[in-house]
Amino acid sequence: QVTLVESGGGSVQAGGSLKLSCLASGYTFDSRSSMGWFRQAPGQAPEKVRERVAVIDSGGSAFVEDSVKGRFTISQDTEKNTLYLEIDNLKPDDSGTYYCAAGTNGVHSRSWMWPPMEVDFHYWGQGTQVSVSA
């Protein structure tokens, strides 16, 4: 059974920083695997489309959305099966639920083109809340 557990969210003031973590258990990483961070604004139902923030493949190649580039950094520790998202200079618009996702290209879904989108990820965590006050 695959589980993804996010942590590290919280309430911070604008300009502050957070480091989110996602511990993956039961997931077999291989050369086709990718993990990513997605987010939803407060009040949106989980079934709504989640905004892709950043993704990283098994080799460490990362993609970060232009809208957050320079403030968001995705990284992973494969020995600890943990994915990270460092967020600097937080803004109120960064508030929301941050979800961790994992997937293997061509296994549970279509063969995706880099960078993978929300629909390409098969496993999801429950999310961690980030609240940024002005």
C-alpha positions as CSV (number, residue, x, y, z in Angstrom):
1,Q,0.0,0.0,0.0
2,V,1.4,3.4,-1.0
3,T,1.0,6.3,1.3
4,L,2.2,9.9,1.0
5,V,2.2,12.0,4.1
6,E,2.8,15.7,4.0
7,S,4.0,17.9,6.8
8,G,5.5,21.3,7.5
9,G,2.5,23.5,6.7
10,G,1.5,26.3,9.0
11,S,0.5,29.9,9.5
12,V,3.2,32.4,8.6
13,Q,3.4,36.1,7.8
14,A,4.1,37.3,4.4
15,G,7.8,37.3,3.6
16,G,8.4,34.2,5.8
17,S,9.5,30.7,4.7
18,L,8.3,27.2,5.1
19,K,9.7,23.8,4.2
20,L,7.2,21.2,3.3
21,S,8.0,17.5,3.5
22,C,6.3,14.4,2.0
23,L,7.2,11.0,3.2
24,A,6.5,8.2,0.7
25,S,5.9,4.7,2.0
26,G,5.3,1.6,-0.1
27,Y,6.1,3.3,-3.3
28,T,8.7,1.8,-5.6
29,F,10.8,4.4,-7.3
30,D,12.4,3.6,-10.6
31,S,13.7,5.5,-13.6
32,R,10.2,6.3,-14.7
33,S,9.0,7.8,-11.4
34,S,8.3,11.4,-10.7
35,M,6.9,13.2,-7.7
36,G,5.4,16.6,-7.4
37,W,3.7,19.3,-5.4
38,F,0.3,20.7,-6.2
39,R,-1.8,23.3,-4.4
40,Q,-5.4,24.4,-4.1
41,A,-6.6,27.8,-2.9
42,P,-8.7,27.9,0.3
43,G,-12.3,26.8,0.0
44,Q,-11.9,24.8,-3.2
45,A,-13.2,21.2,-3.2
46,P,-10.5,18.5,-3.6
47,E,-12.1,17.3,-6.9
48,K,-11.3,20.7,-8.5
49,V,-8.2,21.0,-10.5
50,R,-5.1,21.4,-8.4
51,E,-2.4,23.8,-9.5
52,R,0.9,22.3,-10.3
53,V,3.7,23.9,-8.4
54,A,6.8,21.8,-9.1
55,V,7.7,18.3,-10.1
56,I,10.9,16.3,-10.0
57,D,12.0,13.1,-11.6
58,S,13.9,10.1,-10.2
59,G,17.2,11.6,-11.6
60,G,16.6,14.9,-9.8
61,S,15.6,17.0,-12.8
62,A,13.1,19.6,-11.6
63,F,10.4,21.7,-13.1
64,V,9.0,24.7,-11.3
65,E,6.1,26.8,-12.5
66,D,7.1,30.3,-13.7
67,S,4.6,31.8,-11.3
68,V,6.6,30.7,-8.3
69,K,10.1,30.3,-9.8
70,G,12.7,31.9,-7.7
71,R,10.7,31.4,-4.5
72,F,9.9,27.7,-4.6
73,T,12.5,24.9,-4.6
74,I,11.7,21.2,-5.0
75,S,14.1,18.6,-3.9
76,Q,14.2,15.0,-2.8
77,D,16.1,12.6,-0.5
78,T,15.8,9.2,-2.2
79,E,17.4,7.4,0.7
80,K,14.7,8.8,3.0
81,N,11.9,8.5,0.4
82,T,11.1,12.1,1.2
83,L,10.1,15.0,-1.1
84,Y,10.6,18.6,-0.1
85,L,9.3,22.0,-1.1
86,E,11.0,25.0,0.2
87,I,9.0,28.2,-0.1
88,D,10.7,31.6,0.5
89,N,9.2,35.1,0.6
90,L,5.7,33.7,1.1
91,K,2.8,35.7,-0.2
92,P,-0.9,35.6,0.8
93,D,-1.7,34.1,-2.6
94,D,0.4,31.1,-1.6
95,S,-2.2,30.2,1.0
96,G,-4.0,26.9,0.4
97,T,-3.6,23.1,0.7
98,Y,-0.4,21.7,-0.6
99,Y,-0.5,18.1,-1.9
100,C,2.3,15.7,-2.6
101,A,1.9,13.3,-5.6
102,A,3.8,10.4,-7.0
103,G,3.5,8.5,-10.3
104,T,5.3,6.2,-12.7
105,N,5.2,7.1,-16.3
106,G,3.1,4.8,-18.4
107,V,2.1,2.5,-15.5
108,H,-1.1,3.8,-14.0
109,S,-1.9,6.4,-16.7
110,R,-0.9,7.4,-20.1
111,S,2.7,7.9,-21.0
112,W,3.3,11.5,-20.2
113,M,5.5,14.2,-21.6
114,W,7.7,16.1,-19.2
115,P,6.7,17.8,-17.1
116,P,3.8,15.6,-15.8
117,M,0.5,17.1,-15.0
118,E,-2.0,16.5,-12.3
119,V,-3.8,13.7,-14.3
120,D,-0.5,11.8,-14.6
121,F,0.0,11.2,-10.9
122,H,-1.6,8.2,-9.4
123,Y,-0.8,8.6,-5.7
124,W,-1.7,11.6,-3.6
125,G,-1.3,12.7,0.0
126,Q,-4.0,14.2,2.2
127,G,-2.4,17.7,2.0
128,T,-0.9,20.2,4.4
129,Q,-2.3,23.6,5.0
130,V,-0.4,26.8,4.4
131,S,-1.8,30.1,5.5
132,V,0.0,33.4,4.8
133,S,-1.2,36.6,6.4
134,A,-0.4,40.0,5.0
